[in-house]
Amino acid sequence: MTRLQWSEALSLDMTAMDEGHQTFVELLDLAHEANDDRLLEHWRSLFTHTARIFEREDRWMQNTQFSSQQIHSTQHKVVLQVMHEGLTAGESGDLATIRKMAAELGQWFANHSQSMDAALAMHLRKTGYDPATGVLSLPDDIALSA
């Protein structure tokens, strides 16, 4: 399986999302490259970062009444649960589970980013939502988007 690498094809042309996604890809690569002594540390960093970017996206969806919020947030919850299970397995000495998850996570992320996150980025632009400030400059467009 080909490992995920950051490229412009993954860019959503929204700095706040792209920076978080690029860091995700970098942390996933560190997990791929890690020897057994450092794998758990890198997986934990990836899990923490992923939880942070998912929480932020969930907040943006809530703030802008994103119509696909439920399905998008559910994917976030499921992926975090699976990643947490990997963390638990790794803490018990089962590093093979983390390595398998890392191999599959890149494919999931690329698909999620180019479908669900791309739709969210488009919605945020359409409503004039600034992720950095939380300011909604076109609130009337929310009713049209919902």
N, C-alpha and C positions, 0 to 999 in steps of 0.2 A: 504494500500500500504506500502510495506517495505521501510524504509528509507535507503538511500545510506550510506554505511560505507566504509572507506578506507580499502583496503586489497591488498595483493600482486596480486590478480587477476586484479586489475586496473593498476598495474605498467606496464609501457612501456619500462622499463630498459633504460631510458634516463633521467638523473637527472634533467635537466632543465624543462622537461615536467612534470615529476612526482612530483616535488616540487610544481609547480603551481597547478597541479590537486589535490594534497593532501590538499593544502590550500583551494581550492574551496570546497572540501568535508567538511572540518572543518567549513568554513563560512556558508555553506548551513545548516549544523547541528545547528549552532548558531541561524539561522533564524527559524528553526523548533522549537527550545527550547524557543525562545524569548517570553516574555509576550508582551501584546499589547503596553506597553510603550516603548519597545526597538526594536520591530519588524522592524520598518521603518529604524532605524539606522543599523541594521544587514543586511537588504536587500540592503541598499545603499552600504555598504561595500562589499557585494557579487557582486553587479553590477559593482562596480569600479574594483574589482579584476578580474572579468570575462572579462571586456573590455580590461584590461591590458594583460591577457594571450592570448586572441584572437588576439589582435594587434601584439603581439610577434610572434604567430604562423603564422599569415598572412605575416609578414615580412620574416620569414624563408622560407615560400613557394615561395614568390617572389624571394628571393635571390638564390634559388636552382631550379627555374623553375619547380616546382612540377606540374605534369600533371593534378591533380585533384583540383588545387587551386581554380578554380571558384566555384565549388559546395561546397567545404569545407568552403571557405570564405562566401559564401551566407548563409550557415547554421549559421555561427557566427553572421552575420548581423541580421538575422531573430530572433535568440535567444536574442540578445541584444535589439532589438526593443520590443520584448515581455516583457523582464525584465524591460525596461524603462517604458512601459505602466503600469506594476505593481507598479513601483515607483510612477508614477503620480497618480494612483488610491489610493495608500497608503497615499500620501500627501494630498489627498482629504478626507481621513478618511476611505477609503475602505480597511481595513486590510484583509478581507476575500479573496480578489483577490490575495494578496501576499501569503497567506497561501496555497491557491490552486496551485499557480504557484510553490511554494517551493516543494509541494508534487509531482508535475509532473517533475520538473527540474532534480531531481536525476536520474530518469529512462532515460530521454533524455541523460544526461551526460554520464551515464554508456555505453549506446549504441554508442554515438559519440566517446567516448574515445577508445573503443575496436574496432571500425571500422575505422573511418576517422583519428583519431589521431594515431592509431597503424600503418596505412599506411604511414602517414607522418613521424613517427619515423623511420620506415624501410627505407624510402627514404633518410632521413637525414644521417642515418648510411651508406647507400650505396654510397652516394656522398661524404662522409667524412666531412660533415658540422658540425662544432662545434658551437652550439647555444650560448655558452658563449662568444666566440670571434668573431663570424661571419666569421671565416676562412673556406674556402672550400678546402679541401686537395685533392679531386679527381674530379676536375672540368670536366674532360673528360667524366665521368659517367653521367653527366647531360643530354647530348644528348641521351644517351641510355635510361635514365629513363623517358624522356619527351614524 
